[in-house]
Amino acid sequence: MLLKGAQLNLFPELDAAPQVRDAGSSTFIDNMRLPVHRWLRFSAGFSGAWAQHMIESARTRGVTRVVDPFTGSGTTLIAAENAGVDCYGVEAHPFVYKVARAKLARRSNSDAFREVCRMIRASAGRRTPELDNYPKLIRECYTDESLGELDCLRAAIQAIDDGSEPAQLAWLTLVGILRRCSCVGTAQWQYVLPKKSKKSPVRPYCAFDDLSRTILVDMVASSDVVGPAANLLLADARDCTGVPDGFATLVVTSPPYPNNYDYADATRLEMCFFQEIRGWGDLQSTVRRHLVRSCTQHVPERAVDLHSVLSDPILEPIRADLTPVCEELGRVRLSRGGKKTYHLMVACYFYDLARVWAALRRVCDSPSQVCFVVGDSAPYGVYVPVIDWLGRLAVASGFDSYRFERTRDRNVKWKNRKHRVPLCEGRLWVEG
């Protein structure tokens, strides 16, 4: 409906001249089966193959310039490079930004990366591990033997880190093996479970060699990509600073959902390993303050005045519907053990996304098309019509119309669920 990660022979695969499958032939393919995307498993709202299909289809209709205001680990930017179109990506999470930047180095000199990896393995083998400075979380997640190898790799990478693209790729190689080498539950989503043991963790040196070979194979394949390099910005989606006015003809992205998923906590293991933080408490100042507020950890109880947020003119298009939902969440939380501040989170989420729409209107050409891969939400069982409200905010910011394409149902298997409100996920299309 239309609405107003042995030094000799580290890379034998190169001799086999591997064939990289054409992921653009399908809309839905697991990213972990795709070149480059498979280097690091990171939560992503859409398939890289689908994104490339979208961009290539748009290109057949005319000049296409792409923006992704929530770049994450670079899914849209890689797709845009593969499709040969100009693009900008914006990412606010400092660690995830570095991941995306390293992935975009896929077209750099593969021989230089090969040599850097050999230097790192030789250097790591000569080093003595130093484990005393690692925080508690890291000591819980690894045996001393595994952590010793990881520490030697980390020190060797830091010793050669000159900011070059091969050095960035070597860093990403280490990032990509951290969870595979843990002896405890290190799920690829938000949680680290030190009390849950893993049957067969991989030895770090073997994992490093294996992933570096995979990366090298994908780099060689990426040498066929001849389009313009992506522009990646460490910036905020709420203002898209650095993206030129009127640049985009197509926006392909997946914003955070207001479902309490903490994107800051999702990289706590990696950031603790690299000693960028000491623990969970450091995430507020290092990461969360940069992000769109979609998690109750972003909005402590006395940090936000609800009335002031709801009164802001930017929320006028949905205020009459948003206010009673926030008020109900405020009441329901008092009867729940955690007393999570969903009422503040929801208000701040739509305030922040209204700002994102205003920024997108500035950076989009006219006409242009925007696709948000997004889902609705029901914190404490109180339904939040995310899709409709985002569409209304988009129109209020200056876009013409919106429609929703449902792709799957969520929360329909009730066992162990916190509520029984059916939810869905799909694509919000905005035109204008």
C-alpha positions, -999 to 999 in steps of 0.1 A, spaced: 0 0 0 13 35 -9 11 59 20 11 99 22 405 -129 107 534 -226 93 547 -195 75 556 -215 44 529 -221 18 503 -201 37 482 -194 6 480 -226 -15 445 -217 -27 459 -191 -51 473 -219 -72 438 -233 -76 425 -201 -93 392 -203 -73 359 -193 -88 339 -169 -68 302 -175 -71 279 -148 -85 260 -137 -54 241 -111 -74 219 -138 -89 199 -142 -57 182 -118 -34 186 -138 -2 219 -156 4 237 -160 38 264 -134 39 288 -158 55 289 -176 21 299 -145 3 334 -132 -4 346 -104 19 314 -106 39 324 -139 53 356 -125 69 337 -115 100 303 -125 112 284 -94 123 247 -88 128 233 -75 95 197 -66 86 200 -77 50 218 -98 25 248 -84 6 235 -102 -25 201 -85 -22 218 -51 -18 239 -56 -49 208 -67 -68 189 -36 -57 218 -13 -67 223 -30 -101 186 -28 -108 186 9 -100 216 15 -123 197 1 -153 171 28 -148 196 57 -147 224 74 -128 227 58 -94 245 72 -63 241 53 -30 241 63 6 240 40 37 236 60 69 239 29 91 269 12 73 277 -14 100 304 -37 86 300 -24 51 274 -46 34 259 -18 12 293 -2 4 307 -35 -8 276 -41 -29 279 -6 -44 315 -10 -53 307 -44 -69 279 -26 -89 303 1 -100 285 31 -85 295 60 -63 285 57 -26 289 71 8 286 52 41 281 66 75 290 46 107 290 60 143 303 30 161 341 35 163 351 -2 163 326 -12 136 338 17 115 373 2 116 359 -32 106 341 -17 76 372 3 67 394 -28 67 369 -47 45 370 -19 20 407 -25 17 399 -57 -2 411 -41 -35 446 -32 -21 478 -51 -30 473 -88 -22 511 -95 -23 516 -68 3 490 -84 25 505 -119 20 539 -105 31 525 -87 61 508 -119 73 541 -138 70 559 -111 90 533 -112 117 534 -150 120 572 -150 122 572 -121 148 544 -137 169 564 -170 171 594 -152 187 574 -133 213 566 -141 249 529 -137 259 520 -109 283 486 -117 298 485 -97 330 468 -66 315 438 -84 300 405 -76 317 384 -103 335 361 -110 306 390 -120 283 406 -142 309 373 -160 313 369 -165 275 402 -181 267 427 -207 281 461 -192 289 476 -211 260 451 -197 234 452 -162 249 490 -164 247 489 -170 210 463 -143 205 484 -119 226 515 -126 205 495 -120 173 481 -88 187 516 -75 196 530 -85 162 502 -67 144 506 -36 165 544 -36 158 538 -33 121 507 -11 122 515 19 100 479 26 91 483 10 57 456 -11 41 476 -44 46 480 -36 82 442 -29 85 435 -62 69 458 -80 93 440 -64 122 407 -75 108 421 -111 105 428 -111 142 394 -96 150 377 -123 128 392 -152 147 386 -141 183 353 -158 188 363 -189 170 392 -194 194 372 -189 226 366 -219 248 333 -205 261 300 -193 246 308 -163 225 277 -159 204 279 -137 173 252 -115 186 252 -95 218 260 -119 246 292 -135 258 285 -165 281 316 -174 301 298 -203 319 289 -221 286 318 -242 273 326 -248 237 335 -282 225 362 -275 199 377 -240 199 402 -234 171 439 -228 179 447 -191 172 477 -196 149 458 -221 128 427 -198 127 448 -168 117 465 -188 89 431 -201 77 414 -167 77 443 -149 61 442 -174 32 405 -168 28 410 -130 28 438 -133 2 416 -154 -21 388 -128 -19 413 -100 -25 425 -116 -57 388 -120 -68 381 -84 -58 408 -72 -82 381 -75 -109 361 -47 -93 369 -16 -112 343 9 -100 348 39 -77 359 33 -42 334 38 -14 335 69 8 333 57 44 327 83 71 330 80 109 300 101 115 264 102 129 234 92 108 214 119 126 232 146 106 252 126 79 280 152 81 304 148 52 278 135 27 272 161 0 238 177 -4 216 161 -30 241 133 -36 220 101 -33 195 87 -57 192 55 -36 195 48 1 199 11 11 202 6 48 190 -12 79 186 11 109 186 -2 145 153 -16 157 138 -3 190 141 -38 205 167 -32 232 196 -47 212 228 -30 224 251 -25 195 277 -12 218 278 -44 238 280 -65 206 317 -57 203 326 -57 240 347 -89 236 367 -75 208 372 -41 224 382 -57 257 407 -79 239 423 -49 221 422 -31 255 402 -2 241 379 -7 271 382 -25 304 346 -37 306 309 -31 302 309 2 321 332 18 296 308 14 267 287 44 276 315 69 270 333 51 242 304 39 220 268 44 232 270 82 232 276 81 195 247 59 185 210 62 178 191 54 209 175 20 204 184 3 237 174 11 273 211 12 282 213 44 261 187 61 282 192 58 320 161 68 340 171 104 349 191 111 317 161 121 296 131 143 302 102 125 284 80 155 281 107 176 265 114 149 239 77 143 231 72 181 228 98 186 202 83 198 169 101 171 149 78 145 165 46 164 157 36 140 129 33 111 153 30 128 187 -7 120 192 1 82 188 35 81 203 26 98 236 1 73 249 24 44 239 52 59 260 29 66 288 17 30 288 53 17 288 60 40 317 32 24 337 39 -12 327 76 -10 337 67 -3 373 52 -38 375 82 -55 359 113 -66 378 138 -49 355 119 -17 353 135 -11 319 132 24 305 114 14 274 92 46 276 123 68 272 139 45 247 109 46 223 105 83 225 142 89 219 144 64 191 117 82 171 133 115 179 166 103 166 151 87 135 132 119 127 166 136 126 179 108 104 150 114 79 158 151 79 195 144 72 185 120 44 162 145 28 193 169 27 216 143 11 191 128 -13 185 140 -48 150 146 -61 136 121 -71 152 95 -50 143 62 -33 150 50 2 148 14 15 149 7 52 151 -30 62 133 -27 95 108 -44 119 83 -35 144 85 -39 182 66 -47 213 86 -40 245 69 -53 276 41 -65 252 32 -29 242 30 -27 205 50 0 187 40 5 150 76 13 140 70 10 103 41 33 100 56 59 123 89 59 104 70 64 71 51 93 85 82 109 98 98 104 63 69 122 46 70 150 72 107 155 64 99 162 27 96 128 10 65 121 -10 52 86 0 60 53 16 49 17 14 59 -15 32 69 -49 18 66 -76 44 93 -103 41 88 -124 73 69 -128 105 87 -126 139 78 -137 174 53 -163 162 68 -193 181 57 -185 216 78 -208 236 101 -189 260 90 -156 246 85 -126 268 53 -116 251 29 -129 224 25 -100 202 31 -110 165 58 -89 148 71 -87 113 101 -75 93 104 -61 58 113 -32 37 100 3 41 102 20 7 102 58 7 100 78 -25 105 115 -32 
